[in-house]
Amino acid sequence: LPTEEIEEILTDIKSFWKKSSLYKDFKLMHKRGILLYGDPGCGKSGILQLCMKHIIEDLSGLVINIKDEDSIKGYVELIPKLRQIEPKRPLVVIIEDIDSVAGDSNYSTSVLLNILDGIKQIENVVYIATTNYPEKLEERITNRPSRFDRRYYVGPPTREVRKAYLLNKMGNSGLKIEMEKWLDDTEDMSLSHLKELFISVVLLENSYDGQYRDWE
């Protein structure tokens, strides 16, 4: 989708992987932290998928998903062994809904902070976290560049993004919609709402007016 956030994030990550020798020259840990925040359904998961696709297909890298206290413990146990076998393999660690993992001062938060920039940190890694509720996170997580170096607000999709999304879904099917009307009516909708509208009207052949009013 044609969004500035996607282009910026992918450019940042691609540049990061190419600069490992510079990090070493300046005695810096070769790691990066990115935090995506914004309302639900606006495209954060889509950005994650693009980042994962890039590291797996273009760099033959690995992706690890941290989603709860158990997976944090598993990560801490796995990483030393992984780095013994694959010390330079590019790694992306996904932490979706980080507020549910590290929202309060608890064990999970403490361990996660050590993973990000404490005694358990590793190199050749990009951490990408998402949250719908940044206000639930402590400042030591959100306002510490050594943990999350860049923060991106992922807002409601623009008209251009919504059009690109619909055109992508339509593909070569030969189906037609009143594109300009759809774009006018869906100005404040998230991508999740737009997806449901597409399914209800185009695939299930429900009335457009009836489905649209449900989301007003």
N, C-alpha and C positions, 0 to 999 in steps of 0.2 A: 504494500500500500504506500502511496506517495506521502509519507509523513516525515517531517524534519527529524523527529525523535529517532525513527528507525535508521535513517541515513547517518545521523550523528553517532548513534551507538555502534553501528556496524563499522563505521570509519574508525572510531576510537579503538574498538577491539582489534581490528585488522592491523592498525598501526602498532598497538601494544605488542602483538606477537612478533612483529618484525624487529622490535627494538630490544630484544633480550640482551644482546651484547653490550648495549649502552647502559642498561640497568646494572650490569656487572661492572662496567668500567667506573660507574659512579657509586659503587658499593650499595646499591638499592635492591630490596627484595623485588623480584620480578612477579608482581601480583597486581591485580586491579579489582576494585569494588564498584559496582553500579547498583543504584537503588531506583526502581520504577515505582511511582505512586500516582494515584488518581482513582476516579470512581470505577466501580465494577463494570465489566463488559466493554471497556473502551479500547482494548487492544494490547494490554500488557502481556497476556499469554501468547499472542501472535508474535510479539517482539522476541519473546523467549524462544519460540519455535524457530525463528529465523537465525538467532544466535546459535542454537544447537545444531541446526542444519549446516551452518558455516563451519563450526569447529569439527563436526564429524566428517562431512564430505570434503571440505577443502584442506583441513589440517590433520585428518586422521586422529583427532583428539577424542577425549572421553567426556561424558556428562554424568554428573552425580546429582541426585535430587535429595535435598534435606527438607523434611516436612514436619518432623516432630522430634520429641526428646530421644526416642529410640534410634531414629536415623542419625541424630547428632552423635550418639554414642558409637553407632556403627561406623560413621565416618572417621571418628578419632581413632578407632581400632584399625580401620582399613588403610588409611593414608600412608603411615610409615612403611607398610608392606608394599603398597603400590609404588611408592617412590623408590624403593629399593630395586624394583623390577623395571620401572619406567620413570627414571628421574627427570626426563626432559619432555615427556608426552604432554601436549597442551591439555589443560583440564578446565572445564567450566562447571562450577557448582551453583545449582539453582536452589534458591530459598524462596519458594512461593508463600505468600501470606506470612511474612516474617513476624508480623505482630502477634500471630498465634503461637510462634515458637519462642519469641524473645520479647514479649510485651511487658513483662514485669521483671523485677530484680529476683531472679530465681537461678537454679542450677543451670538450666538450658542457656540463659542469657550469658552467664559467666563463661561457660564452655565455648559458646559461639564467639564471644569477644576474643578469647584466646586463639580461636581458629582464624579469625579475621586479621588480627595484628598482635597476637601475644605469643606465648611460648609454643603453641601448636601450629603456627603459621608455616606455610610451604611456599615454594616458588612455582612459576609457570602455571598460574591459575588466575581465572577471572571469576569473581563471585557476583552473581546477579540476583538481587532480591526484589520482591514485589510486595506492595501493601496497598490495601484500599483505605487504610486508616493510619496515616503517618503520625497523627496526634497521639496514638497509643504507644509509640516508640519513644524510648528515652533519648535525650540529646547525645549521650555518649555513643549511640548507634547512628543516629541520623546526621549529626553535626561533627563528625570526626573523619577528615579526608583519608586517613590511613586505613579506615574501615570501609567506608563507601566514598570513593573519590569523586564520583559524579552522581548527581541526583536529577532525574528526569520526570517532569510531570506529563502524564499521558492523559490528555483531555478528550472530550467528546469528539468524534470524527468530523472533520470539515466536509463541506459539500464535495470537494474534489476526492477526498478519501471515500466517502459514501458511494460516489459514482464509480470509482475504481473497484470497490468491493462488489457492487451489483453487476458490473460488466464482467468481472471475474467469475461470479456465480452463474451468470447467463451463458458464458462461454460460447460454444458453437451450437447450442441447442436449437436455435431458430425461434425460441420463445421471445415475446416482446412485452415490454411494460411501458407505461407512461413515465418515462425516466424523469422528466422535469417536474412532474407532479410529485413523484416519489421523493425527489430531492428537496422540494419545497416543504413537504409535509413532515419529513424526518429530521428536520434541522437539529432538534435537541435529543435525538435518540442515540443510544449507544450502539456499538456494532452487534451486541447480543440481541437488542431489540430489532435491529435491521435484519438480522439473520432469521429471527422468528417470523417477521413480517413476510420475508421472501418465501420461507417454507409454507406458511399458511396460505398465501395468495397464489404463488407460482406453482408449487408442487401439489398442494392439497386442494387448490382451486376454490378457496373460500373467497367471499366478497372482500374486495380491497377496503371499501368504506367501513365495513363491519370490523375488520381486523385492526385497521388503523385507529379507530375510535377507542379500542381497548387499551391502547398505549398512550393516549393523549393525557 
